[in-house]
Amino acid sequence: MKLTRRGFNGMIGTAILAETWKAAWPALTNSATVAAQATTAETDKLTSLSLTEVSEMIHARTVTSTHLVKALLDRINIYNPKVNCYITVMGKDALAQAAILDEEQKAGRFRGPLHGIPIGLKDNIDTAGIRTTAASPMFKDRVPTEDAEIVRRLKTSGAVIIGKLNLHEFALGCTGDISYFGPTRNPWALDHVTGGSSAGSAAALSADLVYGALGTDTGGSIRCPSAWCGTVGLKPTVGLVSIRGIIPCSASLAHCGPMARTVEDCALMLGQMAGYDQLDIFSVPSTPVDYVKEMHQPTKNFRLGTPASFYDHVEPEIDVAVKEALAVLTKLTAGVTSNAPLWDGLPGGGTGDAEYYHHELIEKYGLNYMAPTRPRYERMENPPPGAKIATAADSAKAHQKLALTRRMIDASFTNFDLVVVPTTRLQAPKINDSLADEMKNASRTTGGSNSGKIYDWFSSGGGCFNTQPFDAYGIPAISLPCGFTKAGMPIGLMIAGPHFTEGKVLALAYAYQQATDWHKRQPPLRADTVVPPIIEGKPDAKPGDAKPSEEGKESGS
């Protein structure tokens, strides 16, 4: 073999380069790993910021909407398979919205405080061209042609809709574990329920997978998951936020409200959500309010009430946390009184709203519900012999009593301005226990949500939650973190006031939040966190069907 000088030099050079590369490879590999870790750390830092913080950054032009969307999508890709809070991720749409809003940002045009901020929607809120499922097999392929009014308002204010969030099927339960797309898991402990029905909204916030979310509340569906996931959720005055275009649980009790990580985030969101909707029969005229400004009002003259009936059968750890919270609030206000009775003429039973809505669905789709939900409507359509059948007169009577309740409740606030109670009386159960119990109870539940019967001890003393009366009252109520159990699970505190006193409710919640640091704690969720198996209850689930989707694959977009 004959080599030229050039060939010989080339061969030697290649050998030297190879040895050099071989020696340098570990350092280069480590550099790539460090760079990847740094990028992940930057993403996690960005997604952990509050909605208010990123709003300030958007307006200061130190971050773009595209940055926020991409950071969330990266984190959703890692953590949604663990938490299962998204049903549909609207990645393409969100990036397209963000690009338009970034151009407006460059030009110095801002639509409002939500400009460019990604928001998630509970998947019972209609989105044009994107499926809205209510977490039910009945609606798994349903694609609305129009946005709900609240979605239109959010888009007009510059919010970016990043996805649709999991919920308890048709918002008919308080756990969040009955969904065609599988149970939502609590980021603080993946084997525990989130609370429902706005399960995905609270879980996504807790896991830093969205900056703000919308929930709906008929019996506590904003406040219960907020309490059990360590986030903040506000149920506004009935009619303050439009519910047109939202799949109802029970329309006359339904509320739509903001969910976020801090009180100020909820105040900021509510200012963009509230407003009269002539086409919503439940909507009420209201004067625009700067809720962020109202939130900063002094609280030293607020008189607080603690209605005794809401403190019955409260678990000891929750009782201790709430009493410690009351000690803090006592220093921030004019004091607390336990002599604070509320109007007790609550309407018993249902108003018939849910039955009316689902009767039409069953005529069209049949009894295509998840197994724990189905018996309720089987009995409705085919009542057993001797069963009492609700009549139109019963429904009319219930609506009249509801109207009277809402007219009289404000008169209760005579010797006190706001009430403070535990959001829940009991801790979040484990998903497997909850599913097993819901399946067992499905055959004997005769009304209301099946999950209202979870564990016999849930029903003791009026139930697990303190939330439902405030939906009947129609008054504003907020849940925010006030402590943790020994097992590390969040505890929620609820503050409520008369109709249209959102400003005072937010002010007291904000004052408490500023005096404590519960809202700053984060769940121990990591990329290598093992997802516990679900043993009980995957009724009617079909492999491959019950999976969250990426937009453009299964979402109908």
Secondary structure, 3 states (H helix, E strand, C coil): CCCCHHHHHHHHHHHHHHHHHHHHHHHHHHHHHHHHHHHHHHHHHHHCCCHHHHHHHHHHCCCCHHHHHHHHHHHHHHHHHHHCCEEEECHHHHHHHHHHHHHHHHCCCCCCCCCCCEEEEECCECECCECCCCCCHHHCCCCCCCCCHHHHHHHHCCCEEEEEECCCHHHCCCCCCCCCCCCCCECCECCECCCCCCHHHHHHHHCCCCCEEEEEECCCCCHHHHHHHCCEEEECCCCCCCCCCECCCCHHHCEEEEEECCHHHHHHHHHHHCCCCCCCCCCCCCCCCCHHHHHCCCCCCCCEECCHHHHCCCCHHHHHHHHHHHHHHHHHCCCEECCCCCCCCCCCCCCCHHHHHHHHHHHHHCCCCCCCCHHHHHHHHCCCCCCCCCCHHHHHHHHHHHHHHHHHHHHHCCCCCEEEEECECCCCCEHHHHHHHHHHHCCCCCCCCHHHHCCHHHCHHHCCECCHHHHHHCCCEEEEEEEECCCCCEEEEEEECCCCCHHHHHHHHHHHHHHCCHHHCCCCCCCCCCCCCCCCCCCCCCCCCCCCEECCCCCCC
